[in-house]
Amino acid sequence: MTEQDIWYVSYRSNITPKRADEDRCVRATRRFKTEAEAKQFAQEIINKGWSAIAGTLNPYLPKKTVPSTKILDWIAGED
């Protein structure tokens, strides 16, 4: 039995909306088996100048969400 993904990182990508009149931010999400992998990927996203949020996937407990305003603290282990 393989381990299930527990963490996700959702980030603003460099994908341009299909229609020129769309005024929205396109987001993408990746899933990870460990918090360390999620933190590493989030750091890569932040280094690109993009915003990111993270958290645990349902039904994993305890539930944890990391807003973009706290992502750097989470990466540094100060959460």
mmCIF file of the N, C-alpha and C atoms, coordinates in Angstrom:
data_MODEL
# 
_entry.id   MODEL 
# 
loop_
_atom_site.group_PDB 
_atom_site.id 
_atom_site.type_symbol 
_atom_site.label_atom_id 
_atom_site.label_alt_id 
_atom_site.label_comp_id 
_atom_site.label_asym_id 
_atom_site.label_entity_id 
_atom_site.label_seq_id 
_atom_site.pdbx_PDB_ins_code 
_atom_site.Cartn_x 
_atom_site.Cartn_y 
_atom_site.Cartn_z 
_atom_site.occupancy 
_atom_site.B_iso_or_equiv 
_atom_site.pdbx_formal_charge 
_atom_site.auth_seq_id 
_atom_site.auth_comp_id 
_atom_site.auth_asym_id 
_atom_site.auth_atom_id 
_atom_site.pdbx_PDB_model_num 
ATOM 1   N N  . MET A 1 1  ? 0.846   -1.183 0.000   1.00 0.00 ? 1  MET A N  1 
ATOM 2   C CA . MET A 1 1  ? 0.000   0.000  0.000   1.00 0.00 ? 1  MET A CA 1 
ATOM 3   C C  . MET A 1 1  ? 0.890   1.244  0.000   1.00 0.00 ? 1  MET A C  1 
ATOM 4   N N  . THR A 1 2  ? 0.615   2.177  -0.885  1.00 0.00 ? 2  THR A N  1 
ATOM 5   C CA . THR A 1 2  ? 1.416   3.389  -0.968  1.00 0.00 ? 2  THR A CA 1 
ATOM 6   C C  . THR A 1 2  ? 0.845   4.459  -0.055  1.00 0.00 ? 2  THR A C  1 
ATOM 7   N N  . GLU A 1 3  ? 1.729   5.327  0.400   1.00 0.00 ? 3  GLU A N  1 
ATOM 8   C CA . GLU A 1 3  ? 1.293   6.438  1.231   1.00 0.00 ? 3  GLU A CA 1 
ATOM 9   C C  . GLU A 1 3  ? 0.459   7.407  0.412   1.00 0.00 ? 3  GLU A C  1 
ATOM 10  N N  . GLN A 1 4  ? -0.555  7.956  1.041   1.00 0.00 ? 4  GLN A N  1 
ATOM 11  C CA . GLN A 1 4  ? -1.393  8.938  0.361   1.00 0.00 ? 4  GLN A CA 1 
ATOM 12  C C  . GLN A 1 4  ? -0.799  10.327 0.522   1.00 0.00 ? 4  GLN A C  1 
ATOM 13  N N  . ASP A 1 5  ? -1.107  11.195 -0.439  1.00 0.00 ? 5  ASP A N  1 
ATOM 14  C CA . ASP A 1 5  ? -0.704  12.585 -0.317  1.00 0.00 ? 5  ASP A CA 1 
ATOM 15  C C  . ASP A 1 5  ? -1.472  13.205 0.842   1.00 0.00 ? 5  ASP A C  1 
ATOM 16  N N  . ILE A 1 6  ? -0.772  13.981 1.656   1.00 0.00 ? 6  ILE A N  1 
ATOM 17  C CA . ILE A 1 6  ? -1.377  14.617 2.817   1.00 0.00 ? 6  ILE A CA 1 
ATOM 18  C C  . ILE A 1 6  ? -1.395  16.137 2.664   1.00 0.00 ? 6  ILE A C  1 
ATOM 19  N N  . TRP A 1 7  ? -0.394  16.699 2.026   1.00 0.00 ? 7  TRP A N  1 
ATOM 20  C CA . TRP A 1 7  ? -0.222  18.147 1.922   1.00 0.00 ? 7  TRP A CA 1 
ATOM 21  C C  . TRP A 1 7  ? -0.479  18.647 0.501   1.00 0.00 ? 7  TRP A C  1 
ATOM 22  N N  . TYR A 1 8  ? -0.879  19.905 0.409   1.00 0.00 ? 8  TYR A N  1 
ATOM 23  C CA . TYR A 1 8  ? -0.997  20.553 -0.893  1.00 0.00 ? 8  TYR A CA 1 
ATOM 24  C C  . TYR A 1 8  ? -0.348  21.931 -0.822  1.00 0.00 ? 8  TYR A C  1 
ATOM 25  N N  . VAL A 1 9  ? 0.113   22.406 -1.949  1.00 0.00 ? 9  VAL A N  1 
ATOM 26  C CA . VAL A 1 9  ? 0.549   23.795 -2.113  1.00 0.00 ? 9  VAL A CA 1 
ATOM 27  C C  . VAL A 1 9  ? -0.170  24.318 -3.346  1.00 0.00 ? 9  VAL A C  1 
ATOM 28  N N  . SER A 1 10 ? -0.915  25.388 -3.160  1.00 0.00 ? 10 SER A N  1 
ATOM 29  C CA . SER A 1 10 ? -1.618  26.028 -4.254  1.00 0.00 ? 10 SER A CA 1 
ATOM 30  C C  . SER A 1 10 ? -0.909  27.347 -4.520  1.00 0.00 ? 10 SER A C  1 
ATOM 31  N N  . TYR A 1 11 ? -0.673  27.633 -5.789  1.00 0.00 ? 11 TYR A N  1 
ATOM 32  C CA . TYR A 1 11 ? 0.144   28.796 -6.117  1.00 0.00 ? 11 TYR A CA 1 
ATOM 33  C C  . TYR A 1 11 ? -0.354  29.468 -7.381  1.00 0.00 ? 11 TYR A C  1 
ATOM 34  N N  . ARG A 1 12 ? -0.013  30.735 -7.481  1.00 0.00 ? 12 ARG A N  1 
ATOM 35  C CA . ARG A 1 12 ? -0.340  31.482 -8.692  1.00 0.00 ? 12 ARG A CA 1 
ATOM 36  C C  . ARG A 1 12 ? 0.671   31.073 -9.742  1.00 0.00 ? 12 ARG A C  1 
ATOM 37  N N  . SER A 1 13 ? 0.188   30.619 -10.866 1.00 0.00 ? 13 SER A N  1 
ATOM 38  C CA . SER A 1 13 ? 1.079   30.130 -11.904 1.00 0.00 ? 13 SER A CA 1 
ATOM 39  C C  . SER A 1 13 ? 1.341   31.204 -12.948 1.00 0.00 ? 13 SER A C  1 
ATOM 40  N N  . ASN A 1 14 ? 2.186   30.894 -13.905 1.00 0.00 ? 14 ASN A N  1 
ATOM 41  C CA . ASN A 1 14 ? 2.484   31.823 -14.990 1.00 0.00 ? 14 ASN A CA 1 
ATOM 42  C C  . ASN A 1 14 ? 1.595   31.576 -16.198 1.00 0.00 ? 14 ASN A C  1 
ATOM 43  N N  . ILE A 1 15 ? 0.510   30.851 -16.004 1.00 0.00 ? 15 ILE A N  1 
ATOM 44  C CA . ILE A 1 15 ? -0.437  30.570 -17.079 1.00 0.00 ? 15 ILE A CA 1 
ATOM 45  C C  . ILE A 1 15 ? -1.307  31.803 -17.297 1.00 0.00 ? 15 ILE A C  1 
ATOM 46  N N  . THR A 1 16 ? -1.428  32.232 -18.519 1.00 0.00 ? 16 THR A N  1 
ATOM 47  C CA . THR A 1 16 ? -2.271  33.369 -18.870 1.00 0.00 ? 16 THR A CA 1 
ATOM 48  C C  . THR A 1 16 ? -3.688  32.879 -19.134 1.00 0.00 ? 16 THR A C  1 
ATOM 49  N N  . PRO A 1 17 ? -4.695  33.605 -18.621 1.00 0.00 ? 17 PRO A N  1 
ATOM 50  C CA . PRO A 1 17 ? -6.074  33.199 -18.922 1.00 0.00 ? 17 PRO A CA 1 
ATOM 51  C C  . PRO A 1 17 ? -6.300  33.125 -20.434 1.00 0.00 ? 17 PRO A C  1 
ATOM 52  N N  . LYS A 1 18 ? -7.188  32.224 -20.875 1.00 0.00 ? 18 LYS A N  1 
ATOM 53  C CA . LYS A 1 18 ? -7.430  32.008 -22.295 1.00 0.00 ? 18 LYS A CA 1 
ATOM 54  C C  . LYS A 1 18 ? -8.052  33.217 -22.979 1.00 0.00 ? 18 LYS A C  1 
ATOM 55  N N  . ARG A 1 19 ? -8.903  33.928 -22.273 1.00 0.00 ? 19 ARG A N  1 
ATOM 56  C CA . ARG A 1 19 ? -9.547  35.101 -22.870 1.00 0.00 ? 19 ARG A CA 1 
ATOM 57  C C  . ARG A 1 19 ? -8.897  36.364 -22.337 1.00 0.00 ? 19 ARG A C  1 
ATOM 58  N N  . ALA A 1 20 ? -8.667  37.315 -23.223 1.00 0.00 ? 20 ALA A N  1 
ATOM 59  C CA . ALA A 1 20 ? -8.005  38.560 -22.842 1.00 0.00 ? 20 ALA A CA 1 
ATOM 60  C C  . ALA A 1 20 ? -8.836  39.391 -21.867 1.00 0.00 ? 20 ALA A C  1 
ATOM 61  N N  . ASP A 1 21 ? -10.165 39.210 -21.882 1.00 0.00 ? 21 ASP A N  1 
ATOM 62  C CA . ASP A 1 21 ? -11.020 40.007 -21.005 1.00 0.00 ? 21 ASP A CA 1 
ATOM 63  C C  . ASP A 1 21 ? -11.152 39.418 -19.599 1.00 0.00 ? 21 ASP A C  1 
ATOM 64  N N  . GLU A 1 22 ? -10.524 38.293 -19.350 1.00 0.00 ? 22 GLU A N  1 
ATOM 65  C CA . GLU A 1 22 ? -10.569 37.695 -18.024 1.00 0.00 ? 22 GLU A CA 1 
ATOM 66  C C  . GLU A 1 22 ? -9.594  38.414 -17.105 1.00 0.00 ? 22 GLU A C  1 
ATOM 67  N N  . ASP A 1 23 ? -10.107 38.894 -15.996 1.00 0.00 ? 23 ASP A N  1 
ATOM 68  C CA . ASP A 1 23 ? -9.279  39.577 -15.023 1.00 0.00 ? 23 ASP A CA 1 
ATOM 69  C C  . ASP A 1 23 ? -9.222  38.708 -13.761 1.00 0.00 ? 23 ASP A C  1 
ATOM 70  N N  . ARG A 1 24 ? -8.452  37.669 -13.840 1.00 0.00 ? 24 ARG A N  1 
ATOM 71  C CA . ARG A 1 24 ? -8.345  36.763 -12.702 1.00 0.00 ? 24 ARG A CA 1 
ATOM 72  C C  . ARG A 1 24 ? -6.961  36.144 -12.672 1.00 0.00 ? 24 ARG A C  1 
ATOM 73  N N  . CYS A 1 25 ? -6.661  35.600 -11.539 1.00 0.00 ? 25 CYS A N  1 
ATOM 74  C CA . CYS A 1 25 ? -5.379  34.950 -11.340 1.00 0.00 ? 25 CYS A CA 1 
ATOM 75  C C  . CYS A 1 25 ? -5.569  33.443 -11.535 1.00 0.00 ? 25 CYS A C  1 
ATOM 76  N N  . VAL A 1 26 ? -4.752  32.834 -12.331 1.00 0.00 ? 26 VAL A N  1 
ATOM 77  C CA . VAL A 1 26 ? -4.829  31.401 -12.549 1.00 0.00 ? 26 VAL A CA 1 
ATOM 78  C C  . VAL A 1 26 ? -3.990  30.713 -11.489 1.00 0.00 ? 26 VAL A C  1 
ATOM 79  N N  . ARG A 1 27 ? -4.573  29.718 -10.824 1.00 0.00 ? 27 ARG A N  1 
ATOM 80  C CA . ARG A 1 27 ? -3.870  29.008 -9.763  1.00 0.00 ? 27 ARG A CA 1 
ATOM 81  C C  . ARG A 1 27 ? -3.685  27.546 -10.166 1.00 0.00 ? 27 ARG A C  1 
ATOM 82  N N  . ALA A 1 28 ? -2.651  26.966 -9.615  1.00 0.00 ? 28 ALA A N  1 
ATOM 83  C CA . ALA A 1 28 ? -2.386  25.544 -9.798  1.00 0.00 ? 28 ALA A CA 1 
ATOM 84  C C  . ALA A 1 28 ? -2.103  24.952 -8.424  1.00 0.00 ? 28 ALA A C  1 
ATOM 85  N N  . THR A 1 29 ? -2.256  23.652 -8.308  1.00 0.00 ? 29 THR A N  1 
ATOM 86  C CA . THR A 1 29 ? -2.048  22.977 -7.023  1.00 0.00 ? 29 THR A CA 1 
ATOM 87  C C  . THR A 1 29 ? -1.249  21.711 -7.228  1.00 0.00 ? 29 THR A C  1 
ATOM 88  N N  . ARG A 1 30 ? -0.314  21.472 -6.313  1.00 0.00 ? 30 ARG A N  1 
ATOM 89  C CA . ARG A 1 30 ? 0.438   20.203 -6.296  1.00 0.00 ? 30 ARG A CA 1 
ATOM 90  C C  . ARG A 1 30 ? 0.236   19.549 -4.948  1.00 0.00 ? 30 ARG A C  1 
ATOM 91  N N  . ARG A 1 31 ? 0.261   18.217 -4.944  1.00 0.00 ? 31 ARG A N  1 
ATOM 92  C CA . ARG A 1 31 ? 0.063   17.426 -3.726  1.00 0.00 ? 31 ARG A CA 1 
ATOM 93  C C  . ARG A 1 31 ? 1.360   16.746 -3.340  1.00 0.00 ? 31 ARG A C  1 
ATOM 94  N N  . PHE A 1 32 ? 1.533   16.542 -2.016  1.00 0.00 ? 32 PHE A N  1 
ATOM 95  C CA . PHE A 1 32 ? 2.769   15.971 -1.488  1.00 0.00 ? 32 PHE A CA 1 
ATOM 96  C C  . PHE A 1 32 ? 2.481   14.977 -0.374  1.00 0.00 ? 32 PHE A C  1 
ATOM 97  N N  . LYS A 1 33 ? 3.370   14.038 -0.225  1.00 0.00 ? 33 LYS A N  1 
ATOM 98  C CA . LYS A 1 33 ? 3.232   13.024 0.820   1.00 0.00 ? 33 LYS A CA 1 
ATOM 99  C C  . LYS A 1 33 ? 3.692   13.537 2.179   1.00 0.00 ? 33 LYS A C  1 
ATOM 100 N N  . THR A 1 34 ? 4.659   14.470 2.191   1.00 0.00 ? 34 THR A N  1 
ATOM 101 C CA . THR A 1 34 ? 5.189   14.957 3.462   1.00 0.00 ? 34 THR A CA 1 
ATOM 102 C C  . THR A 1 34 ? 5.153   16.483 3.531   1.00 0.00 ? 34 THR A C  1 
ATOM 103 N N  . GLU A 1 35 ? 5.145   16.981 4.742   1.00 0.00 ? 35 GLU A N  1 
ATOM 104 C CA . GLU A 1 35 ? 5.180   18.424 4.949   1.00 0.00 ? 35 GLU A CA 1 
ATOM 105 C C  . GLU A 1 35 ? 6.507   19.002 4.460   1.00 0.00 ? 35 GLU A C  1 
ATOM 106 N N  . ALA A 1 36 ? 7.598   18.263 4.629   1.00 0.00 ? 36 ALA A N  1 
ATOM 107 C CA . ALA A 1 36 ? 8.912   18.733 4.177   1.00 0.00 ? 36 ALA A CA 1 
ATOM 108 C C  . ALA A 1 36 ? 8.936   18.949 2.662   1.00 0.00 ? 36 ALA A C  1 
ATOM 109 N N  . GLU A 1 37 ? 8.344   18.021 1.916   1.00 0.00 ? 37 GLU A N  1 
ATOM 110 C CA . GLU A 1 37 ? 8.275   18.178 0.458   1.00 0.00 ? 37 GLU A CA 1 
ATOM 111 C C  . GLU A 1 37 ? 7.439   19.401 0.083   1.00 0.00 ? 37 GLU A C  1 
ATOM 112 N N  . ALA A 1 38 ? 6.326   19.596 0.782   1.00 0.00 ? 38 ALA A N  1 
ATOM 113 C CA . ALA A 1 38 ? 5.464   20.744 0.514   1.00 0.00 ? 38 ALA A CA 1 
ATOM 114 C C  . ALA A 1 38 ? 6.191   22.047 0.813   1.00 0.00 ? 38 ALA A C  1 
ATOM 115 N N  . LYS A 1 39 ? 6.934   22.085 1.908   1.00 0.00 ? 39 LYS A N  1 
ATOM 116 C CA . LYS A 1 39 ? 7.689   23.288 2.265   1.00 0.00 ? 39 LYS A CA 1 
ATOM 117 C C  . LYS A 1 39 ? 8.761   23.588 1.226   1.00 0.00 ? 39 LYS A C  1 
ATOM 118 N N  . GLN A 1 40 ? 9.442   22.574 0.773   1.00 0.00 ? 40 GLN A N  1 
ATOM 119 C CA . GLN A 1 40 ? 10.484  22.765 -0.229  1.00 0.00 ? 40 GLN A CA 1 
ATOM 120 C C  . GLN A 1 40 ? 9.890   23.341 -1.518  1.00 0.00 ? 40 GLN A C  1 
ATOM 121 N N  . PHE A 1 41 ? 8.782   22.799 -1.960  1.00 0.00 ? 41 PHE A N  1 
ATOM 122 C CA . PHE A 1 41 ? 8.136   23.295 -3.176  1.00 0.00 ? 41 PHE A CA 1 
ATOM 123 C C  . PHE A 1 41 ? 7.620   24.723 -2.970  1.00 0.00 ? 41 PHE A C  1 
ATOM 124 N N  . ALA A 1 42 ? 7.022   24.991 -1.815  1.00 0.00 ? 42 ALA A N  1 
ATOM 125 C CA . ALA A 1 42 ? 6.527   26.342 -1.532  1.00 0.00 ? 42 ALA A CA 1 
ATOM 126 C C  . ALA A 1 42 ? 7.669   27.347 -1.571  1.00 0.00 ? 42 ALA A C  1 
ATOM 127 N N  . GLN A 1 43 ? 8.838   26.964 -1.060  1.00 0.00 ? 43 GLN A N  1 
ATOM 128 C CA . GLN A 1 43 ? 9.992   27.854 -1.097  1.00 0.00 ? 43 GLN A CA 1 
ATOM 129 C C  . GLN A 1 43 ? 10.399  28.145 -2.540  1.00 0.00 ? 43 GLN A C  1 
ATOM 130 N N  . GLU A 1 44 ? 10.361  27.134 -3.389  1.00 0.00 ? 44 GLU A N  1 
ATOM 131 C CA . GLU A 1 44 ? 10.680  27.337 -4.811  1.00 0.00 ? 44 GLU A CA 1 
ATOM 132 C C  . GLU A 1 44 ? 9.701   28.324 -5.458  1.00 0.00 ? 44 GLU A C  1 
ATOM 133 N N  . ILE A 1 45 ? 8.441   28.203 -5.108  1.00 0.00 ? 45 ILE A N  1 
ATOM 134 C CA . ILE A 1 45 ? 7.410   29.093 -5.652  1.00 0.00 ? 45 ILE A CA 1 
ATOM 135 C C  . ILE A 1 45 ? 7.643   30.524 -5.169  1.00 0.00 ? 45 ILE A C  1 
ATOM 136 N N  . ILE A 1 46 ? 7.932   30.683 -3.891  1.00 0.00 ? 46 ILE A N  1 
ATOM 137 C CA . ILE A 1 46 ? 8.189   32.010 -3.329  1.00 0.00 ? 46 ILE A CA 1 
ATOM 138 C C  . ILE A 1 46 ? 9.420   32.626 -3.983  1.00 0.00 ? 46 ILE A C  1 
ATOM 139 N N  . ASN A 1 47 ? 10.441  31.805 -4.235  1.00 0.00 ? 47 ASN A N  1 
ATOM 140 C CA . ASN A 1 47 ? 11.661  32.309 -4.875  1.00 0.00 ? 47 ASN A CA 1 
ATOM 141 C C  . ASN A 1 47 ? 11.392  32.836 -6.288  1.00 0.00 ? 47 ASN A C  1 
ATOM 142 N N  . LYS A 1 48 ? 10.336  32.329 -6.936  1.00 0.00 ? 48 LYS A N  1 
ATOM 143 C CA . LYS A 1 48 ? 9.956   32.805 -8.268  1.00 0.00 ? 48 LYS A CA 1 
ATOM 144 C C  . LYS A 1 48 ? 9.159   34.105 -8.194  1.00 0.00 ? 48 LYS A C  1 
ATOM 145 N N  . GLY A 1 49 ? 8.829   34.525 -6.979  1.00 0.00 ? 49 GLY A N  1 
ATOM 146 C CA . GLY A 1 49 ? 8.043   35.737 -6.810  1.00 0.00 ? 49 GLY A CA 1 
ATOM 147 C C  . GLY A 1 49 ? 6.544   35.510 -6.869  1.00 0.00 ? 49 GLY A C  1 
ATOM 148 N N  . TRP A 1 50 ? 6.112   34.269 -6.820  1.00 0.00 ? 50 TRP A N  1 
ATOM 149 C CA . TRP A 1 50 ? 4.695   33.936 -6.869  1.00 0.00 ? 50 TRP A CA 1 
ATOM 150 C C  . TRP A 1 50 ? 4.157   33.802 -5.452  1.00 0.00 ? 50 TRP A C  1 
ATOM 151 N N  . SER A 1 51 ? 2.855   33.880 -5.303  1.00 0.00 ? 51 SER A N  1 
ATOM 152 C CA . SER A 1 51 ? 2.238   33.676 -3.998  1.00 0.00 ? 51 SER A CA 1 
ATOM 153 C C  . SER A 1 51 ? 1.819   32.221 -3.853  1.00 0.00 ? 51 SER A C  1 
ATOM 154 N N  . ALA A 1 52 ? 1.735   31.766 -2.605  1.00 0.00 ? 52 ALA A N  1 
ATOM 155 C CA . ALA A 1 52 ? 1.365   30.374 -2.351  1.00 0.00 ? 52 ALA A CA 1 
ATOM 156 C C  . ALA A 1 52 ? 0.574   30.272 -1.055  1.00 0.00 ? 52 ALA A C  1 
ATOM 157 N N  . ILE A 1 53 ? -0.276  29.253 -0.996  1.00 0.00 ? 53 ILE A N  1 
ATOM 158 C CA . ILE A 1 53 ? -0.941  28.842 0.227   1.00 0.00 ? 53 ILE A CA 1 
ATOM 159 C C  . ILE A 1 53 ? -0.720  27.342 0.347   1.00 0.00 ? 53 ILE A C  1 
ATOM 160 N N  . ALA A 1 54 ? -0.905  26.812 1.542   1.00 0.00 ? 54 ALA A N  1 
ATOM 161 C CA . ALA A 1 54 ? -0.662  25.375 1.743   1.00 0.00 ? 54 ALA A CA 1 
ATOM 162 C C  . ALA A 1 54 ? -1.609  24.845 2.810   1.00 0.00 ? 54 ALA A C  1 
ATOM 163 N N  . GLY A 1 55 ? -1.623  23.530 2.932   1.00 0.00 ? 55 GLY A N  1 
ATOM 164 C CA . GLY A 1 55 ? -2.443  22.923 3.968   1.00 0.00 ? 55 GLY A CA 1 
ATOM 165 C C  . GLY A 1 55 ? -2.515  21.419 3.810   1.00 0.00 ? 55 GLY A C  1 
ATOM 166 N N  . THR A 1 56 ? -3.300  20.815 4.682   1.00 0.00 ? 56 THR A N  1 
ATOM 167 C CA . THR A 1 56 ? -3.498  19.372 4.632   1.00 0.00 ? 56 THR A CA 1 
ATOM 168 C C  . THR A 1 56 ? -4.756  19.073 3.825   1.00 0.00 ? 56 THR A C  1 
ATOM 169 N N  . LEU A 1 57 ? -4.738  17.929 3.186   1.00 0.00 ? 57 LEU A N  1 
ATOM 170 C CA . LEU A 1 57 ? -5.877  17.484 2.388   1.00 0.00 ? 57 LEU A CA 1 
ATOM 171 C C  . LEU A 1 57 ? -6.879  16.741 3.266   1.00 0.00 ? 57 LEU A C  1 
ATOM 172 N N  . ASN A 1 58 ? -8.161  16.842 2.926   1.00 0.00 ? 58 ASN A N  1 
ATOM 173 C CA . ASN A 1 58 ? -9.181  16.055 3.616   1.00 0.00 ? 58 ASN A CA 1 
ATOM 174 C C  . ASN A 1 58 ? -9.002  14.601 3.249   1.00 0.00 ? 58 ASN A C  1 
ATOM 175 N N  . PRO A 1 59 ? -9.180  13.660 4.106   1.00 0.00 ? 59 PRO A N  1 
ATOM 176 C CA . PRO A 1 59 ? -9.713  13.748 5.457   1.00 0.00 ? 59 PRO A CA 1 
ATOM 177 C C  . PRO A 1 59 ? -8.618  13.764 6.530   1.00 0.00 ? 59 PRO A C  1 
ATOM 178 N N  . TYR A 1 60 ? -7.396  14.128 6.174   1.00 0.00 ? 60 TYR A N  1 
ATOM 179 C CA . TYR A 1 60 ? -6.296  14.110 7.129   1.00 0.00 ? 60 TYR A CA 1 
ATOM 180 C C  . TYR A 1 60 ? -6.583  15.036 8.303   1.00 0.00 ? 60 TYR A C  1 
ATOM 181 N N  . LEU A 1 61 ? -6.323  14.538 9.502   1.00 0.00 ? 61 LEU A N  1 
ATOM 182 C CA . LEU A 1 61 ? -6.501  15.314 10.730  1.00 0.00 ? 61 LEU A CA 1 
ATOM 183 C C  . LEU A 1 61 ? -5.209  15.284 11.535  1.00 0.00 ? 61 LEU A C  1 
ATOM 184 N N  . PRO A 1 62 ? -4.825  16.314 12.228  1.00 0.00 ? 62 PRO A N  1 
ATOM 185 C CA . PRO A 1 62 ? -5.547  17.561 12.352  1.00 0.00 ? 62 PRO A CA 1 
ATOM 186 C C  . PRO A 1 62 ? -5.414  18.404 11.094  1.00 0.00 ? 62 PRO A C  1 
ATOM 187 N N  . LYS A 1 63 ? -6.478  19.117 10.773  1.00 0.00 ? 63 LYS A N  1 
ATOM 188 C CA . LYS A 1 63 ? -6.520  19.983 9.596   1.00 0.00 ? 63 LYS A CA 1 
ATOM 189 C C  . LYS A 1 63 ? -5.611  21.186 9.831   1.00 0.00 ? 63 LYS A C  1 
ATOM 190 N N  . LYS A 1 64 ? -4.834  21.530 8.807   1.00 0.00 ? 64 LYS A N  1 
ATOM 191 C CA . LYS A 1 64 ? -3.965  22.694 8.901   1.00 0.00 ? 64 LYS A CA 1 
ATOM 192 C C  . LYS A 1 64 ? -4.037  23.471 7.599   1.00 0.00 ? 64 LYS A C  1 
ATOM 193 N N  . THR A 1 65 ? -4.197  24.786 7.700   1.00 0.00 ? 65 THR A N  1 
ATOM 194 C CA . THR A 1 65 ? -4.150  25.652 6.531   1.00 0.00 ? 65 THR A CA 1 
ATOM 195 C C  . THR A 1 65 ? -3.109  26.735 6.786   1.00 0.00 ? 65 THR A C  1 
ATOM 196 N N  . VAL A 1 66 ? -2.391  27.077 5.734   1.00 0.00 ? 66 VAL A N  1 
ATOM 197 C CA . VAL A 1 66 ? -1.349  28.096 5.823   1.00 0.00 ? 66 VAL A CA 1 
ATOM 198 C C  . VAL A 1 66 ? -1.664  29.176 4.794   1.00 0.00 ? 66 VAL A C  1 
ATOM 199 N N  . PRO A 1 67 ? -2.139  30.350 5.252   1.00 0.00 ? 67 PRO A N  1 
ATOM 200 C CA . PRO A 1 67 ? -2.437  31.420 4.306   1.00 0.00 ? 67 PRO A CA 1 
ATOM 201 C C  . PRO A 1 67 ? -1.153  32.028 3.748   1.00 0.00 ? 67 PRO A C  1 
ATOM 202 N N  . SER A 1 68 ? -1.282  32.764 2.673   1.00 0.00 ? 68 SER A N  1 
ATOM 203 C CA . SER A 1 68 ? -0.105  33.358 2.042   1.00 0.00 ? 68 SER A CA 1 
ATOM 204 C C  . SER A 1 68 ? 0.634   34.302 2.990   1.00 0.00 ? 68 SER A C  1 
ATOM 205 N N  . THR A 1 69 ? -0.079  34.918 3.923   1.00 0.00 ? 69 THR A N  1 
ATOM 206 C CA . THR A 1 69 ? 0.551   35.843 4.862   1.00 0.00 ? 69 THR A CA 1 
ATOM 207 C C  . THR A 1 69 ? 1.430   35.130 5.888   1.00 0.00 ? 69 THR A C  1 
ATOM 208 N N  . LYS A 1 70 ? 1.264   33.825 6.038   1.00 0.00 ? 70 LYS A N  1 
ATOM 209 C CA . LYS A 1 70 ? 2.031   33.045 7.016   1.00 0.00 ? 70 LYS A CA 1 
ATOM 210 C C  . LYS A 1 70 ? 2.954   32.012 6.370   1.00 0.00 ? 70 LYS A C  1 
ATOM 211 N N  . ILE A 1 71 ? 3.003   31.972 5.036   1.00 0.00 ? 71 ILE A N  1 
ATOM 212 C CA . ILE A 1 71 ? 3.725   30.900 4.346   1.00 0.00 ? 71 ILE A CA 1 
ATOM 213 C C  . ILE A 1 71 ? 5.218   30.917 4.663   1.00 0.00 ? 71 ILE A C  1 
ATOM 214 N N  . LEU A 1 72 ? 5.830   32.099 4.766   1.00 0.00 ? 72 LEU A N  1 
ATOM 215 C CA . LEU A 1 72 ? 7.269   32.166 5.069   1.00 0.00 ? 72 LEU A CA 1 
ATOM 216 C C  . LEU A 1 72 ? 7.566   31.661 6.473   1.00 0.00 ? 72 LEU A C  1 
ATOM 217 N N  . ASP A 1 73 ? 6.688   31.977 7.442   1.00 0.00 ? 73 ASP A N  1 
ATOM 218 C CA . ASP A 1 73 ? 6.862   31.456 8.804   1.00 0.00 ? 73 ASP A CA 1 
ATOM 219 C C  . ASP A 1 73 ? 6.760   29.936 8.808   1.00 0.00 ? 73 ASP A C  1 
ATOM 220 N N  . TRP A 1 74 ? 5.799   29.398 8.060   1.00 0.00 ? 74 TRP A N  1 
ATOM 221 C CA . TRP A 1 74 ? 5.607   27.946 7.983   1.00 0.00 ? 74 TRP A CA 1 
ATOM 222 C C  . TRP A 1 74 ? 6.827   27.268 7.380   1.00 0.00 ? 74 TRP A C  1 
ATOM 223 N N  . ILE A 1 75 ? 7.349   27.834 6.292   1.00 0.00 ? 75 ILE A N  1 
ATOM 224 C CA . ILE A 1 75 ? 8.532   27.270 5.649   1.00 0.00 ? 75 ILE A CA 1 
ATOM 225 C C  . ILE A 1 75 ? 9.715   27.266 6.619   1.00 0.00 ? 75 ILE A C  1 
ATOM 226 N N  . ALA A 1 76 ? 9.841   28.342 7.407   1.00 0.00 ? 76 ALA A N  1 
ATOM 227 C CA . ALA A 1 76 ? 10.953  28.469 8.361   1.00 0.00 ? 76 ALA A CA 1 
ATOM 228 C C  . ALA A 1 76 ? 10.720  27.660 9.637   1.00 0.00 ? 76 ALA A C  1 
ATOM 229 N N  . GLY A 1 77 ? 9.552   27.044 9.765   1.00 0.00 ? 77 GLY A N  1 
ATOM 230 C CA . GLY A 1 77 ? 9.252   26.241 10.958  1.00 0.00 ? 77 GLY A CA 1 
ATOM 231 C C  . GLY A 1 77 ? 8.848   27.072 12.152  1.00 0.00 ? 77 GLY A C  1 
ATOM 232 N N  . GLU A 1 78 ? 8.372   28.285 11.902  1.00 0.00 ? 78 GLU A N  1 
ATOM 233 C CA . GLU A 1 78 ? 7.970   29.191 12.984  1.00 0.00 ? 78 GLU A CA 1 
ATOM 234 C C  . GLU A 1 78 ? 6.475   29.282 13.153  1.00 0.00 ? 78 GLU A C  1 
ATOM 235 N N  . ASP A 1 79 ? 5.758   28.253 12.734  1.00 0.00 ? 79 ASP A N  1 
ATOM 236 C CA . ASP A 1 79 ? 4.288   28.311 12.819  1.00 0.00 ? 79 ASP A CA 1 
ATOM 237 C C  . ASP A 1 79 ? 3.781   27.811 14.126  1.00 0.00 ? 79 ASP A C  1 
# 
